């Protein structure tokens, strides 16, 4: 099943291919400007480490898992997780100046300019986020290719790179908790988990909604200031083979979900938006039931930028997770 898109709309790839070639003088000038900026700011092509799931023999006989509930100290198995990650270097291409060349259906992500009416402090207020900001996110999602007939926001998270690194058990139900940016390469929802989400949140409509197109799209933006370190990087899913993808169970007190983690691949193609501003919104696809589109999900992670200034301001961000439906 493929959604009916707006007729006459020029695709991202067509629009980029129609751009006239730049003269050598302009290219040289642009390169000089980018080089100057790269020496003083976290932008331009960069190489840094991400955390990938190790290729352990364990995972051939035991599924990866994470428990977000206390484990009885007298239990036969007191582990809260069996995940083991390893640092691997990747190169990240800055798409600044080429934002319009990328789209959800072709690459799994896209960038748009959408100023928010909320103050930075308002994002710590759950009532304000779930009323006023959800409405802003709803309007942003109206502009995605294919649009939607119904949207349901099932989760949102705040992140702050200044949050201490100590490993502590945090309350997953407290949505105002500031988490650290995640360096682990992942997709937030596995296909099985999306089905569970629809059945859980919309039980009366699930049978009807699941006959149409179902997507999970994250709406992500910086808060307060431009991103000076720990930018969110996104990977072209066409560069990630199936053997690099592993489902992991997430067990909470009231919900059992699952996400996808990834093994390292040298051919993974990574991008990010240098110096992303608070009015620049990143949309990332976590799932798409339409198998005819090129991109059905978008692996992502944050990285410490090697060109970040020593006095870089903390990266603060909010991500809103939405079930997006097109009726059959």
WOCORTA-V433290 format. One record per backbone hydrogen bond with DSSP energy under -0.5 kcal/mol. NH is the residue of the N-H (numbers start at 1). CO is the residue of the C=O. E is the energy in kcal/mol with one decimal. If there is no record, write none. Layout:
[[NH:CO:E] [NH:CO:E]]
This chain:
[[5:3:-0.7] [9:6:-1.3] [15:11:-2.5] [16:12:-2.4] [17:13:-2.2] [18:14:-1.3] [19:16:-1.0] [27:23:-2.4] [28:24:-2.6] [29:25:-2.3] [30:26:-2.9] [31:27:-2.6] [32:28:-2.1] [33:29:-2.2] [34:30:-2.7] [35:31:-2.5] [36:32:-2.2] [37:33:-2.5] [38:34:-2.8] [39:35:-1.2] [40:36:-0.6] [40:37:-1.3] [41:37:-2.4] [43:41:-1.9] [46:92:-2.2] [48:90:-2.2] [50:88:-2.4] [51:183:-2.7] [52:50:-0.6] [52:86:-2.7] [53:262:-2.5] [54:84:-3.0] [56:54:-1.6] [59:56:-1.3] [60:57:-1.9] [61:58:-1.7] [62:58:-2.0] [64:247:-0.5] [66:249:-1.9] [67:80:-3.2] [68:66:-0.5] [68:251:-3.4] [75:72:-2.0] [82:65:-1.4] [86:52:-2.6] [88:50:-2.5] [90:48:-2.7] [92:46:-3.6] [93:270:-2.0] [94:92:-0.5] [95:272:-2.5] [98:95:-2.9] [101:98:-2.2] [102:99:-1.5] [107:103:-3.0] [108:103:-0.9] [108:104:-1.1] [109:103:-0.9] [110:283:-1.8] [112:281:-2.1] [114:112:-0.7] [114:279:-3.1] [122:119:-1.1] [123:119:-0.6] [123:120:-1.0] [124:121:-1.4] [125:122:-1.9] [126:124:-0.7] [129:125:-2.4] [130:126:-2.6] [131:127:-0.8] [131:128:-0.5] [132:128:-1.5] [133:128:-1.6] [134:129:-1.8] [135:131:-1.1] [136:132:-1.4] [137:133:-2.7] [138:134:-2.3] [139:135:-1.8] [140:136:-2.1] [141:137:-2.3] [142:138:-0.9] [143:139:-0.5] [143:140:-1.4] [144:141:-1.4] [147:144:-2.6] [149:325:-3.3] [150:325:-1.7] [152:323:-2.4] [154:152:-0.6] [154:321:-1.6] [155:321:-1.1] [157:319:-2.3] [158:177:-0.7] [159:317:-2.4] [160:179:-2.8] [161:315:-2.1] [163:160:-1.9] [168:166:-0.9] [170:168:-0.6] [172:170:-0.8] [174:171:-1.4] [175:173:-1.2] [177:174:-1.5] [179:158:-2.5] [179:177:-0.7] [183:181:-0.5] [185:51:-2.4] [186:300:-2.0] [187:260:-2.1] [190:258:-2.0] [194:190:-1.9] [195:191:-1.7] [196:192:-1.8] [197:193:-2.5] [198:194:-2.4] [199:195:-2.2] [200:196:-2.3] [201:197:-3.1] [202:198:-2.2] [205:202:-0.9] [206:202:-1.5] [208:205:-0.7] [209:205:-2.8] [210:206:-2.6] [211:208:-1.4] [212:209:-1.4] [213:326:-1.4] [215:324:-2.5] [216:287:-2.0] [217:215:-0.5] [217:322:-2.0] [218:284:-3.1] [219:320:-2.9] [220:218:-0.6] [220:282:-2.8] [221:318:-2.1] [222:277:-0.5] [223:316:-2.9] [225:223:-1.7] [227:276:-2.2] [228:226:-0.7] [231:303:-0.5] [233:231:-0.6] [233:301:-3.4] [234:271:-2.3] [235:299:-2.8] [236:269:-2.6] [237:107:-0.6] [237:235:-0.6] [239:236:-2.1] [240:237:-1.6] [241:239:-0.6] [244:241:-1.8] [245:242:-1.8] [246:261:-2.6] [248:259:-2.8] [249:64:-2.2] [250:257:-3.0] [251:66:-2.7] [251:249:-0.5] [252:250:-0.6] [252:255:-2.9] [257:250:-2.7] [257:255:-0.6] [259:248:-2.1] [260:187:-2.5] [261:246:-3.0] [262:185:-0.9] [263:244:-2.6] [268:265:-1.5] [270:91:-0.7] [270:268:-0.6] [271:234:-2.2] [272:93:-1.9] [274:272:-0.7] [275:42:-0.9] [276:273:-0.9] [280:277:-1.7] [281:112:-3.2] [281:279:-0.7] [282:220:-3.1] [283:110:-2.8] [283:281:-0.5] [284:218:-1.9] [285:108:-2.7] [286:216:-3.4] [286:284:-0.5] [287:216:-1.3] [289:214:-2.4] [291:289:-1.0] [293:290:-1.2] [294:105:-0.6] [295:105:-2.5] [296:294:-0.5] [298:285:-1.2] [300:186:-2.1] [301:233:-1.9] [302:182:-3.0] [303:231:-1.5] [305:303:-0.7] [308:305:-1.7] [312:309:-1.8] [316:223:-0.5] [316:314:-0.7] [317:159:-2.2] [318:221:-2.2] [319:157:-2.3] [320:219:-2.3] [321:155:-2.9] [322:217:-2.0] [322:320:-0.5] [323:152:-3.2] [324:215:-3.4] [324:322:-0.6] [325:150:-3.2] [325:323:-0.5] [326:213:-2.3]]
